[in-house]
């Protein structure tokens, strides 16, 4: 059981989750609508962001709002396949233009961390190379795939900079 945590609902029901799970994993384990509309959670009576990790024995309450929708960044925090798939399903329902904007924001942030420009790095030639690996036909398709969570930024960066990401370090 060392790779599992057991969290409790306010009514005392036990929710079994993998170690490293966050409030969102708990919320989606309870109900998809609760997960989709989670604003924050209370762990043992103290309010925390929905991405906060849980420990065995915690009692969790979820605060929801019908105005809240799943966020692309949530995919980086959840540990359960159930939560990941439910978030991704909701993101796929977004209009294509929203997915493009969201994907651009997420990918630009990754390039900013590398000190590189998204536009300079993703030339039409590189986008054509990525189209051989990913189900895309255009730069917008790439951004939409990132926005909906079906294409990961890590995969793109590994493809573009494979030799630089795994630099050999002196012994």
N, C-alpha and C positions, 0 to 999 in steps of 0.2 A: 504493500500500500504506500510505499515511499514515493511513488510517482503519481499519486492521486491526492486530491484534497476533498474534504467533505464539508460543504457549506450548508447552512440552514435557512429556510424561509422563515418569516416571522411566526408562522403557524407551527414551526418545528419540523417541517418536511426536510429530508436530507437530499441534497443534490450532489451527485458524484461527478467530479470534474478532474481533468488532468492538471498536474502541478503546473503552475505558471498561468493558470486561467485568470481572467479579469472579470469585473462586474458584468461586462457585456456577455461573456460566455454563460454566466449564471442567468442573466435575463433571457437569453435565447433558449436556454434549457427549460425555463419556465413556460414561455410562450413567444411565438414569433412577433406578435404585435407589441408585446412588452419590450422585446429587444429592439425592434425597429423604431420605437418611440422613446427609448431610454434617454433621459437628460442627465441624470446622475444617480448615484446609489448611496445608500447608507450602510456602512460596515460597522456593526455593533453600535448603531446609533449615531455615528459620525459621518457627515456627508463627504463624498469623494467623487472625482471624475469617473466616468464609466469605464475608462481604460485602466483603472487602478487594480493591481493584483490582489488576489484573495489568498487566505490561509485557511488551513483546516480549522474547523470550529467556529468560523465567522458566521454571524447571522446577517443576512443581506436583505435590504428593502430597496426596491427600484422605484425611482421617481420618473414618471412619464409625462410627455406632452404630445398631443396629437399634431402639433406643428413641427415636431422634431422628426427628421428623416435620417437614415443611416448615412454615415460619412465614409468616404474612400479610405481615410486614414485608419478607420477602425480595423481594416483588414490586417494592419501591421501589429495589432495588439491581441486579437482573439487567438485562442489555442485550439478550440474545438472545430471540427469539420462542419458541424451543424451551424454554428454562428457564422463561420466564414462563408458557407454556401448561401445562407439566408441574406447576409449583407450584400453579397455579390448579386443575388437575384434581384434585390431592390435597386441596386445601382444600374443593372441592365435595363430597368424600366424607365430610366431617365431619358429625356429627349436627346437625340444624337448631338446637337449643338452643345448641350450642357455637359455631356461626356467629354467632348473635345476640350472645352474650357477647363474642366476639372483635370483631365489628363495633362494638359499643357502646364497647369499650375504645379501638379505633382512632379512631372518630369523636369521642369525648370528648377524646382527646388533641389533635385538631385544633381543637376548640372552645376548649380550654384555652389553646392558643397564641394564639387571637384574643381571649382574655379573656371568653369567652361561655359560657353554660350550654347544654348539649345539650338538656335538657328545656325550658328557656325558649324556645330558638330554634326547635326543631322542633315547633311546635304542630300540632294535627290539621289545620288549614287548610294549613299549609306541606307537611305530608306528602301531602295530597291533590294539591297542586300538583306535588310531586315524582313522584307516581304517574302524571302525564301524560307525564313525560319518561323515567321508568325503569320496568322491568317489576316493579312492586310493587303490593300491595293493602293493605299495612299498615306500620306503623312497624317491626314485627318483620321483615317482608320486607326493608325497607330495610337494617336492621342485618345480617341474614343475607347479603344481597348484598355488603355491604362486607366482612363476615367471610370470604366465599369469594373475594373479589377480583373479582367481576363488576361491581361498582359502585365507582368511585373516589371517595375523599373530595374530591379536587380538583374533580371534576365537580359534586358536591353544593354545595360552598362557592361555586363560580362561579355556580351557579344561584341560590343564596340571596342572594349579595352581589355580583352582577355589577357594579353601579355603584360599589361601595366598593373592590373588589379592584383595579380599574383607575383609581384616582383620578388626576385630572389634576394634574400637578406644575407649579409656576410655572417659566417659562423663565428 
